[in-house]
Amino acid sequence: EALKFLRSKADDEETVTSFELSSNILAKAKLAKVESVCLWLGANVMMEFSFDEAETLLSGNLETATTNLEKVNEQLGFLRDQITTTEVNMARVYNHEVRMRKAGKLPQIKE
């Protein structure tokens, strides 16, 4: 959204906007003839990109993140099924042990 805003204001002479200095601290800036955008890439690296390059990079990152989110959700569903199966099996083992103790085939637990 910020990239679209900057691109729409690129032809204007001057634009006033707010930007984040740090958490909860904003500053106002006057932007004159914006032709590029700086993106924080991480690991203390920031690079300047043209609007087209930035849009390509950001859309690629969004597609990758969406794909990864779908994979993680699939894996989470598999883990939920495995947890349910494990809990059912634990209950069956416990119930079998209780039946065996009642039948006298296992010694009673002393408390």
C-alpha positions in Angstrom: 0.0 0.0 0.0 2.8 2.4 0.8 4.4 1.7 -2.5 1.1 2.4 -4.4 0.8 5.6 -2.4 4.3 6.8 -3.3 3.8 5.8 -7.0 0.6 7.8 -7.1 2.3 10.9 -5.6 5.4 10.6 -7.7 4.3 13.3 -10.2 3.2 15.8 -7.5 5.6 18.5 -6.6 5.6 17.9 -2.8 3.9 15.4 -0.5 3.7 15.5 3.3 3.7 12.1 5.0 4.5 10.5 8.3 7.0 7.8 8.8 8.0 5.6 11.7 11.4 6.4 13.4 10.9 3.6 16.0 8.1 1.9 17.8 5.3 4.5 18.5 7.5 7.4 17.3 6.4 9.0 14.1 7.9 12.0 12.2 6.6 14.1 9.4 8.5 14.4 6.1 8.1 16.4 2.9 8.7 14.3 -0.1 9.6 16.0 -3.4 9.6 14.1 -6.7 9.9 10.6 -5.4 11.5 8.2 -7.9 12.6 5.3 -5.8 12.0 3.6 -2.5 14.3 2.1 0.1 13.4 -1.4 1.5 14.7 -2.9 4.7 15.9 -6.3 3.7 17.0 -7.4 7.2 20.4 -8.2 8.7 21.1 -4.4 8.9 20.7 -4.1 5.1 18.6 -1.5 3.3 18.6 -1.0 -0.4 17.2 1.5 -2.8 14.9 0.2 -5.6 12.9 1.7 -8.4 9.1 1.3 -8.0 9.0 -1.6 -10.5 11.8 -3.5 -8.9 10.4 -2.9 -5.4 6.9 -4.1 -6.5 8.5 -7.2 -8.1 10.5 -8.0 -5.0 7.5 -7.4 -2.6 5.1 -9.4 -4.7 7.5 -12.3 -4.9 8.0 -12.2 -1.1 4.2 -12.2 -0.6 3.7 -15.2 -2.9 6.5 -17.1 -1.0 5.0 -16.2 2.4 1.5 -17.3 1.3 2.9 -20.6 0.0 4.8 -21.2 3.2 1.7 -20.3 5.3 -0.4 -22.9 3.4 2.3 -25.6 4.0 2.5 -24.7 7.7 -1.3 -25.0 8.0 -1.2 -28.4 6.4 1.5 -29.6 8.7 -0.4 -28.2 11.7 -3.4 -30.2 10.7 -1.3 -33.3 10.4 0.1 -32.7 13.9 -3.3 -32.2 15.4 -4.4 -35.6 13.9 -1.2 -37.2 15.4 -1.8 -35.7 18.8 -5.4 -37.0 18.8 -4.3 -40.4 17.7 -1.6 -40.5 20.5 -4.1 -39.4 23.2 -6.6 -42.1 22.1 -3.8 -44.8 22.2 -2.6 -43.6 25.6 -6.2 -43.9 26.9 -6.5 -47.4 25.4 -3.2 -48.5 27.1 -4.3 -47.1 30.4 -7.7 -48.8 30.2 -6.1 -52.1 29.2 -3.8 -51.9 32.3 -6.8 -51.2 34.5 -8.6 -54.2 33.1 -5.6 -56.4 33.7 -5.2 -55.2 37.3 -8.9 -55.9 38.0 -8.5 -59.4 36.5 -5.6 -60.0 38.9 -3.0 -60.5 36.1 -1.0 -57.5 37.3 -0.1 -56.5 40.9 -2.1 -53.7 42.4 -0.4 -50.3 42.7 0.4 -49.4 46.4 -0.1 -45.8 47.2 
